[in-house]
Amino acid sequence: MTGSVPAPPPGDPRLPARPGTIVVYADLNCSFAHVAVHRLHTTRTRLRLDGVVRFDIRAFPLELFNREVNPRPGVDSEISVLGAVEPGAGWQLWQGPDWTYPVTTLLPLEAVHAAKAQGWAASEQLDRALRRAFWRYGRCISMRHVVLDVAAETGAVDVPALALALDTGTARAAVTDQFDTARDGRVLCSPHLFLHDGTNSANPGIDVHWCNGGFGRGHPVIDADRPAVYEQLVSRAAGPAGLTSRYE
């Protein structure tokens, strides 16, 4: 569950439109994406590149690829494993009744894209907050009111504007477009990162295999974890500013 696709040609829809941006194809209820997003944010801050590098979070809706709800047994089996890999991201087994477990992430994925109209920071912070709301606090992010509550808690999102965008569906087509650009092996998994120069990395730095059955039956085993790859990706996205920050 790691690797890359051949470098996409310039103008490929998977690539960010300009340098300084990292496109992140990811689902919200993917534990590996939760690790990736946490590491992107902490690495950017550590390298003092906040405001220099931005994250364009795009939808990789597993429920559309698999034509089913992301199985809770598989999600649960990953928590202790990924929690040990990156405990700072925030983790907790689901504590609520089974019928309150999220069955779709399409609405919150739509919200993350809709927030881009308010600026990159609004979208990035909403995305990260929704991940923590699900993984750390066990909130049902399928629900409109939960999405809006989480948005309000960030302090970075205009909630009435976001509510209007959700109610009118202004970002809905974009989620479908992102799904379409990810199909047919063009995006390997959640998460898969793309840089403006064509550099890309699927599940960056983590090699994994499944033991005693696949997702939903067995459990993941981490064969290798190389978090330093995030420093390379963020610095490369930043260009000369990234090189300067690493050696100051």
N, C-alpha and C positions, 0 to 999 in steps of 0.2 A: 504493500500500500504506500509506495513512495516512488518517485521517478519524475519524468518530464515527458512532454510531447516534443516533437521537432520544433525548433524555433519558428513561431508563426511569422508570416510575411508582414511587412509594414501595411497598416490599414486593416489588419485582421480585427474583427469585432471583439475578440477576446482581450486585446491589448489596451492598456490605458491610452488615452488620446495624447498625452504629453508626459515628459519625464517628471519625476517627483511624485508619481502615483503608483501604488501597488494595487492591482485588481485582485480581489480575493473572492473566488467562487466558493460558497459555503452554505450549509444549512445551519439553522439555529439549534436543532436538537442532535447535532453531530458532536461527539465528545472530542474528536481530533481537531475539529474546527474551533472548539472552545479553547483548546490548548494553543492553537495557532494564533488566534486573535489576541489572547492574553500576551503571548510572546511578542507579537508585533508591537503592541502598545508599550510594553515595558522596555523593549529594545529601543524603540524610537525615543523614548524619554531618556534612557540611559545614554544614548548617543547625542543627546541634545538636538534632536532633529524634529521636535514638535513644531508644527508650523512650516516645516520644509517638505516633509514627506506626508502624503495623505493616503488614506485607505478607501478604495472604491469597493465596497462590499456588494457583491452580486449574488443573486439567488442560485443555489444548486439544490432545488427541492427534491429531496430523496423520495418523497411520496409520489411525485410525478414520474421519476425514473423507474421506481419499483412497482408503481400502481397499487400501493398499499400503504397503510400506516407504518411508520418506522417502528419495528417491533420493540416493545418495552423490555422484554427479556434481554435483547441484544444491547440496548442502551444501558440497562442496569449492570450488565456484565462488564461494561467498560469503565464504570465510575471508579472502582477501587484501583484499577490498573492505571488509568490516566491521572487519577488523583495523586498517585504516588509519583508520577512523572512530573506533574506541574501543580503542586498543592495550592499555590497562590492564586490559581484561577478561580477557585471556589467550587466546592462539590458537596452534594448531599443526596442520598437515596431518596426517592419520592416518598413523602410522608402522608400525602392525602389519600382519600378514597380512590379506587381505580377509575371511577367514572369522572373524576376531575382531572385526569391525566390528559395533556394536550394530544389531540388527534390530527392536527394540521399545523403547519408553520407558514402557510401561504399569506395569511393576514399580517403577521409580524414581519415577514420578508418584504411585503409590499410597503409596510410602514418605514422600514429602513431605507428603501429606495425613495419614498415620498419625502423623507426628511432631507434628502440631498438638495431639494429646492431651497432649503434654509441654510445651506452651507455644508461643507464636508464635516466640520466638527459636530454638527447636530446629528448627522447620519452615523458617524463613527461612534459617538457616545450612546446613541439609542441602540445600535447593534450590540455594543458591549454590555449595556445594561440589561437588554433582553436575554442575553446569554446567561448572565449571572442570575437574573430573575428565575430562569428555568433550572439551571444546574445547581446553584447554591441555595436558592430559597424555595424551590418547588412551587412556583406560581404557574398557573395555566395561561401561557402566553398565546394560546389560540383565541382567547377572548378579547373583544374590542376594548372593553373597559380596562382590562389588565394592561394591554399595550399602551393605552393613553395614560394610565397611572404611572407606568414605568417611564414613559416619556416625560411626564411632569417631574418625576424624581431626579432626572438628569440635570434639570436647571438649564439645559442647553437647547431645548426644543420648544417651539411655539405650538402648544397643544391644540388650541382651536384650529390653527391652520392644518395641523396634521389630521385632526378629526375630519375636517372638510375634505382633505385629499382622500382619506379612506372611504368616506361616505359617497364620494363622487367617482371613485375608482380611477383617479388620474394617473396612478402609478401601476395599475394592475397589468396593463399591457407590457410594461417594461419587465415585469417578473417573467411573463411568458417568453418574451424575447431573450432574456438571459438564459432561460431553460433551453431554448432552441439553439443558442450559440454554444451551449455546453454539450449538446447531444453528439452521438456517433463517435465517441472516443476523443472528441476535441478537448474536453476537460475530463480528467481521469477520475476525480473523486472530490469529496469535500474533506479538507480544503485543498484548493489548487490555486497557486499564486502566479500572476503574470506581471512582468515589467515591460516598460515601453520599448526596450531594446530586444524583446523577444525571449529574454530569460524567463524560465518558468520552472516551478517546483511543485509537485504534488505531495501533500502531507510532508512538508519540509522537515528533513532531518530524522524522521521516525521510520524505522523498518519494523513491520509487525506481521505476525502470522496468527492464525486461529487454531486453537487446540481443542480437541474433543468435539468437533463440529464447527460449522460456520456461524455467522452472525445470528444471534437469537437462540442458538443452541449451545455452542461452546463458549470459550472466553479468549480474549486477545492476549498474546504474549509479545512483549516489546523486545525485539532482537537488537536494536540499536537506537540510541537517542543522541542526536548531535544538535543541541540548541544553538550552537554558535553559527549555524547556517542563517539564522535570522539576522545576525549582525551583518553578514555578507549581503543578504538581500536588501535590507533597509539602506545600507551604505551605498550599494549599487544604484538603487532607485534615486538616492539623493544626489548622485553625481559628485562633482567637486566638493560640494558642501559636506557630503558624507565622508570623504577622505580627510578633510580638514578636522571634522569632529572626532575622528578615531585617533588622531595623533596630536591633538592639543594637550 
